[in-house]
Amino acid sequence: MSLTVILLVLLGALLHAIWNALIKAGTDKSLDASLISAGGAITALPFLFFLPLPEASAWPYIGASAILQFIYFQLVAGAYRAGDIGLVYPIMRGCAPLLVAATSGFILNESLSPGAMLGTATICAGILTLALEARRGSGHAIRLALANACVIATYTYVDGIGARISGNAISYTLWMSLLPPILLLTWAVSKRGAVAVAVHVRYNWWRGLIGGGGSIASYGLALWAMTKAPVATVAALRETSILFALLISVIVLKEKASPWRYLAGAIIALGGLILKLA
């Protein structure tokens, strides 16, 4: 993997941690998640006119990804309502590359080197370290985070394959971003009412634009990297965002973190780097 790819994936990791922190810091996690998804679509629209359409074979993947992204944002909101970002985020993002690395052999026919297997084991050790603090955390938050890890692994495969066959990873990313906010906002209006949603948009539109721009840029960088390197390797390297999230949780959100949380985040990130070097 070239240094350029590494640096761009790390930039995407930082952006990913930032928009997750915006949801956690907001007053309404579900509506903020919907706003960030909508902000991503708004950010994408101007660029669609300058890019080619994805290949026809990629459109089923775009549709499947939209449904998975809808589920993902719902679980993100639920997990952040139930637990701290410093606990929930590492579980979501740490387990996902573990699942991808463990299954990429028979799904994508991408064989794992000894180094890749070592990276997988290191990530697993980080997850087990988190379990030491999980005894003091919310069991419901942890269950939601684990469920979302499965969703993340699934859409990583869907979008990794879709981006490769689309002919243009950036175009695929932008078109993929358009449908999830429609689903999320429709769901929000049906559950909360149009007035409540409109009021929240009026006072929090900036959160959606900033977070949405970061979200679409972060994922676009990851999908582009997946066209240049193995999916499992990129997915793992991207999870260095765990360290960014831990720093944001303590410095910005003023969450209390035990030494176990710091140690777990470092081990998980180390596992991602080992996978990158494999």
C-alpha positions in Angstrom: 0.0 0.0 0.0 1.5 3.3 -1.0 2.1 6.2 1.4 -0.5 8.3 -0.5 -3.2 5.7 0.1 -2.2 5.3 3.8 -2.3 9.1 4.4 -5.7 9.5 2.7 -7.2 6.6 4.6 -5.9 8.1 7.9 -7.5 11.5 6.9 -10.7 9.6 6.3 -10.4 8.0 9.7 -10.1 11.4 11.4 -13.1 12.8 9.5 -15.1 9.7 10.5 -14.3 10.2 14.2 -15.3 13.9 14.0 -18.8 13.3 12.5 -19.5 10.5 15.1 -18.6 13.0 17.8 -21.0 15.5 16.3 -23.8 12.9 16.7 -22.8 12.1 20.3 -22.6 15.8 21.2 -26.0 16.6 19.8 -29.3 16.8 21.7 -31.2 14.3 19.5 -29.1 11.4 18.3 -31.6 10.0 15.8 -32.3 13.4 14.1 -28.7 14.4 14.1 -27.8 11.1 12.4 -30.5 11.8 9.8 -29.2 15.4 9.3 -25.6 14.2 8.8 -26.8 11.7 6.2 -28.7 14.4 4.5 -25.7 16.7 4.7 -23.6 14.1 2.9 -26.2 14.0 0.1 -26.3 17.8 -0.2 -22.5 17.8 -0.3 -22.5 15.2 -3.1 -25.0 16.8 -5.4 -22.8 19.5 -7.0 -20.1 16.9 -8.0 -22.5 14.5 -9.7 -22.6 16.6 -12.8 -18.8 16.3 -13.3 -18.5 12.5 -12.9 -19.5 9.6 -15.0 -22.4 7.4 -14.0 -21.5 4.1 -12.3 -21.6 1.0 -14.5 -25.1 -0.6 -14.6 -23.8 -3.6 -12.7 -23.0 -1.4 -9.7 -26.6 -0.1 -9.2 -27.9 -3.1 -7.2 -25.0 -2.6 -4.8 -25.9 1.1 -4.5 -29.5 0.1 -3.6 -28.3 -2.6 -1.1 -25.9 -0.1 0.5 -28.6 2.5 1.0 -30.7 0.0 3.1 -27.6 -1.0 5.1 -26.7 2.7 5.7 -30.2 3.4 7.0 -29.8 0.5 9.5 -26.3 1.7 10.3 -27.3 5.3 11.2 -30.2 4.0 13.3 -27.9 1.8 15.3 -25.3 4.6 15.7 -27.9 6.8 17.2 -29.2 4.1 19.5 -25.7 3.1 20.6 -24.8 6.7 21.4 -28.0 7.2 23.4 -27.1 4.2 25.5 -23.3 4.6 26.0 -20.2 6.8 25.8 -18.6 7.3 22.4 -15.3 6.2 24.0 -16.8 2.7 24.7 -19.3 2.3 21.9 -17.1 3.6 19.0 -14.2 1.2 19.5 -16.5 -1.8 19.7 -18.4 -0.9 16.5 -15.2 0.0 14.5 -13.0 -2.6 16.1 -15.1 -5.6 15.5 -16.0 -4.8 11.9 -12.5 -5.2 10.4 -12.1 -8.4 12.4 -15.2 -9.8 10.7 -14.0 -8.7 7.3 -10.6 -10.1 7.7 -12.0 -13.4 9.0 -14.3 -13.8 6.0 -12.6 -12.1 3.1 -11.0 -15.3 2.0 -14.1 -17.0 0.9 -16.1 -13.9 0.0 -13.6 -12.0 -2.0 -11.0 -14.8 -2.5 -8.4 -12.5 -0.8 -6.0 -14.7 1.1 -4.6 -13.6 4.4 -0.9 -13.5 5.0 0.6 -14.4 8.4 0.9 -10.7 9.1 -2.8 -10.2 8.4 -3.7 -13.1 10.7 -1.6 -11.5 13.4 -3.4 -8.2 12.9 -6.7 -9.9 13.2 -5.6 -11.5 16.5 -4.4 -8.2 17.8 -7.7 -6.5 17.1 -9.5 -9.4 18.8 -7.2 -8.8 21.8 -8.3 -5.2 21.9 -11.9 -6.2 21.9 -11.3 -8.5 24.8 -9.6 -5.7 26.6 -12.8 -3.6 26.2 -14.7 -6.4 27.8 -12.9 -5.5 31.1 -14.6 -2.1 31.1 -17.8 -3.4 29.6 -18.6 -4.8 33.0 -19.1 -1.2 34.1 -20.8 -0.1 30.9 -24.2 -0.4 29.4 -25.0 -3.9 28.2 -27.6 -2.5 25.8 -25.0 -0.1 24.3 -22.6 -2.9 23.8 -25.2 -5.1 22.1 -26.1 -2.3 19.7 -22.4 -1.6 18.9 -21.8 -5.3 18.2 -24.9 -5.4 15.9 -23.6 -2.4 14.1 -20.2 -4.0 13.6 -22.0 -6.7 11.6 -23.8 -4.1 9.5 -20.5 -2.2 8.9 -18.8 -5.4 7.8 -21.7 -6.2 5.4 -21.7 -2.8 3.8 -17.9 -2.8 3.6 -18.2 -5.9 1.3 -21.2 -4.5 -0.6 -19.5 -1.1 -1.3 -16.0 -2.6 -1.8 -17.3 -4.8 -4.6 -19.6 -2.1 -5.9 -16.9 0.5 -6.1 -14.6 -1.9 -7.9 -17.2 -2.7 -10.6 -18.6 0.8 -10.9 -15.7 2.2 -13.0 -15.3 5.2 -10.7 -15.2 4.8 -6.9 -16.0 8.5 -6.2 -19.0 8.5 -8.5 -20.2 5.3 -6.7 -19.8 7.0 -3.3 -21.7 10.1 -4.3 -24.6 8.2 -5.8 -24.7 5.8 -2.9 -25.1 8.8 -0.5 -28.4 10.0 -2.0 -30.9 7.4 -0.9 -30.1 6.9 2.8 -31.2 10.4 3.9 -34.5 10.0 2.2 -35.1 6.8 4.1 -33.9 8.3 7.4 -35.9 11.5 7.2 -39.0 9.7 6.1 -38.6 7.5 9.1 -38.0 10.5 11.4 -41.1 12.3 10.1 -43.3 9.2 10.6 -42.1 8.7 14.2 -41.6 12.3 15.4 -43.8 14.4 13.1 -42.9 17.0 10.4 -42.9 19.9 12.9 -40.4 18.4 15.3 -38.1 17.4 12.4 -38.4 20.9 10.9 -37.5 22.6 14.2 -34.5 20.4 14.7 -33.3 21.1 11.1 -33.7 24.8 11.7 -31.4 24.9 14.7 -29.0 22.1 13.7 -28.5 22.4 9.9 -24.9 23.3 10.4 -24.2 20.0 12.2 -25.7 18.1 9.2 -23.6 20.0 6.7 -20.3 19.7 8.6 -20.8 16.1 9.6 -22.3 15.1 6.3 -19.4 16.5 4.4 -17.0 14.7 6.6 -18.9 11.5 6.4 -19.0 11.4 2.6 -15.4 12.4 2.3 -14.3 9.8 4.8 -16.2 7.0 3.1 -15.2 8.1 -0.4 -11.5 8.0 0.6 -12.0 4.5 2.0 -13.8 3.2 -1.1 -11.2 4.7 -3.4 -8.5 3.0 -1.4 -10.3 -0.3 -1.7 -9.8 -0.1 -5.5 -6.1 0.2 -4.8 -5.6 -2.3 -2.0 -7.3 -5.4 -0.4 -10.7 -4.6 1.2 -9.7 -6.2 4.6 -6.5 -4.1 4.8 -8.2 -0.8 4.1 -11.1 -1.6 6.4 -8.6 -2.3 9.2 -6.4 0.7 8.6 -9.5 2.9 8.6 -10.2 1.9 12.1 -7.3 3.9 13.4 -10.3 6.4 13.8 -10.7 4.6 17.1 -7.8 6.6 18.5 -9.2 9.8 17.2 -12.6 9.0 18.7 -11.0 8.3 22.1 -9.1 11.6 22.1 -12.3 13.5 21.1 -14.3 11.7 23.8 -11.9 12.8 26.5 -10.7 16.2 25.3 -13.8 17.6 23.7 -16.8 15.7 25.1 -15.2 15.5 28.6 -16.1 11.8 29.0 -14.3 9.9 31.7 -12.2 7.0 30.4 -10.5 4.2 32.4 -7.0 3.0 31.5 -8.7 -0.1 30.0 -10.4 2.1 27.4 -7.1 3.7 26.4 -5.3 0.4 26.3 -8.1 -1.2 24.2 -8.1 1.6 21.7 -4.4 1.4 21.3 -4.4 -2.3 20.8 -7.2 -2.2 18.2 -5.5 0.5 16.3 -2.2 -1.4 16.5 -4.0 -4.4 15.0 -5.2 -2.2 12.1 -1.7 -1.1 11.5 -0.4 -4.6 11.5 -3.0 -5.6 8.9 -1.9 -2.6 6.9 1.7 -3.7 6.9 0.8 -7.4 6.1 
